[in-house]
Amino acid sequence: MALIIFLAFALLLHGALGELICEQLPVDLCAYSIATSGQRCLLENYEEKDGTVKYQCKTTEIFVDTLNEWIESDECVSSCGLHRETIGVSSDTLLQPQFLAKLCSDECYQACPNIVDLYSNMALGEGTYLPTLCTDPCLAKHQATSNGDAAPAPASSTVARAPEAAIFGRYAMENIFALVIFVLNYIEMSYLKSGLRDVVSN
C-alpha cells in the first residue's frame, strides 16, 4: 500500500509542479500571470460565427527577467485596483486618478512587484516614470508630453525576486493541496477496508 501511495504522490506532484503555460490557464487566472518561460499572459476575447464571445489566455512577447510561474494573488489584484476579467493591458489606466491612487498605495506598491513592474514599464513607454506618477502626476504628464512620441516599452524588466512559495504560484499550490487531500483520503479508505476485513475474519 505504501508503494501505491508513493507512486500516486509522485505522479500528481509532477503534474502540480509542471510548466505553467498561458494557453492552459483558466480565464479567471490569466490576467497578470507569468508563464514558466518568463513571458506575460494576456486575456483576449473573440467572437464566434454565432456571435458568442469567447475568452482565451494567450502568451505575449513581453518577458520578465526574474519572475516566472507566477499567478498573481487575489489580494494584489484587489489592492492595486485591478480585475481578473481585464482584457489586454493599456497605459490609459495610468491617467485615471482612482486607479493611480490604488497602484501607488503601500498595499500595492510595496507588496505586489509583478504588477508594479508591469505598470512601471508601461509608464516608461509613455515617457515618464511610475514613481513620478505616484508623487506628482501633473509633472509626470508634463514630462510625457515634453518627450514627444512615446518610447517603446522594454521587452524585459527586472524586479526583486519573490519568495519561492510565491514563484510556484497559487496554481501549483492549489494542486499540491488537492494532492494531499487525495493521499489522506486514500489512506483513510485503506484503513477502513482493513478494519472491515478484520471484523469479517473474526
N, C-alpha and C positions, 0 to 999 in steps of 0.2 A: 504493500500500500504506500509506503514511504517513497518508493521509486516512482510510482504513478503520480503522486503529488509533486515530486520534484520536477518531473518532465512537464507536467501541466504548468507549473510555475515558470519554468524556463521558457516555454513556448509563448506564454502570454506576456511575460516580461519583455521578450524580444519585440513583440508587436507593439507593446506600450511605449517602448523607447525607440521605435523605428524612426525613419526620416519623416520630418514634418514637411509636407508638400502642399502648397497653397490650394491646388485644384482638388485636393482630398479633404479640405476643411469644410465643415458645415458653414452655411452663410452667416449664421449668428456668431461665428468666431473668426471670421475672415478679416474684417477691418482692423488695421493696426497690428496685424500679426507679421512675423518674420519667419521665413522658411529655413530649413537646415542649411541651405545654400547661402544664407545671408541676404536673400532678396525679399523685398517687401511684398506683402499680399495686398490685393486690391479687390474690393467688391464691385462687380459690374452687373448691369441688367440688360436684358434684350427681350424683344417681342417676338413671339412665335407667330406662325401663319394664322392661327385662330385668334390672335390678339392678346393671348395670355402673356403676361410679363413674368419672365423667369430671372432668377438671380444665380450668379456663379462667382466663385472665387478664382482670381487669376494671379499669376506670377508676373511682377513687374521687372523692369531692368534696373531698378534702384537697389543698390547694395548698401548694407550697413556693415561696417568693418568688424565690430566687436560684439554684436548681438546676433544670435541665431536660435532657432527652435523656440521662438518667443510668441506666446499668445498673451495679449495684454489683459490685465486683470480688470474685473468689473469696477473695482474701486478707482483705478486710474481713469478709465473711460468716463466715469461719472464725475470725478474730481476735476478733470480737465474740460468738462463741458461738451463731451463728445457723445456719439451714439453708435451702437453696433450696426445700425442699418445704413450708415453713411455710404453713399455711392461715390466712388472715386475720392480724390482729395483736391482741394482748391485753396489757394492763398487768399481768396476773397474773405475767408472767415477771419483772417488777421485784422480786417478792417471793422469787425463787429466788436464794439466795446464790451458787451456782456461776455462774449467768448474769450476775449483777451484777458478779462479780469479773472476768469476761471483758469486759463492756461498759465497765467503769471502768479497764481496763488501758491503759497508754500506747499499745500497739499498735492498740487500737480507738479510744479517746477522743481521741487526738491525730491520728489518721490517717484516720478514717472519718467525715467531717462529716455525710454523709447519714443514716447510722444513728444517730449521736448526736443529730441534730436530731429524728428520729422519736421516739426514746425520751425526749428532753427534754420534748417536747410531751405525751407520754403521762403522764410524771411530773406535769406541771402539771395535767393532767386529774384526777389523784388528789390534788391539793392540796399537792404538795411539789415540790422541785427536784432534778434529776438530780445536780448537784454535791454536794448534801447527802446524797443516797442513797449516793454513792460514798464520801464521807468519814465519814459517821455514819448508817448505815442505821436504827439504832434511833430516833435523833432524827427522821429523815425520816418514819418510820412514825407517830411520835407527832404530828408536825405534820399529817400527812394525817388522822389520827383527830380531832384537835382542830378541824380545819376543817369537819367535818361532811360534808355532801354534797359530792361531788367536783365541781369546776367543770369545765365543758366545755372540752375541749382546743381551742386556737386552730385556725381553719381554715387559716391560713397561718403561715409561720415563716420565719426568716432564719438562714442560716449563711454562713460565709465561702465565696466563690466558689472552686471547684476549678480546677486548670489546664485550659486549653482542651482538651487531649487527653482528659482525663477526662470533660469535659462531652459531647464527642461520644459517649463511651461505648464499651464493648467491642463492642457490636453493630455500630456503624459501622466501627470499626477492623478487625474481622474481615472485613467486606465489602470494605474497601479492600485488605486483604492478598490476598483472593481475586482481586480485580481485577488487582492487579499480577502475580500468578501467571498469570492468563489472558493478559494482554498479552505477557508474556515467552514463554509457550508459543506464542502466535500468531507472534511474531517468529521464534522458532526454527524452526517449521514452514515459514515463508515462505522462510527461508534454505536449508533442506534441499531444498525443491522447486526453488528457483533453481539449487542445485548440481546436482541431477539433470538439469535441463534443459540445463545446460552440458555435462554428461558425454555426454548423448544427442546433442547437436548436434555434438560433437567426434568 
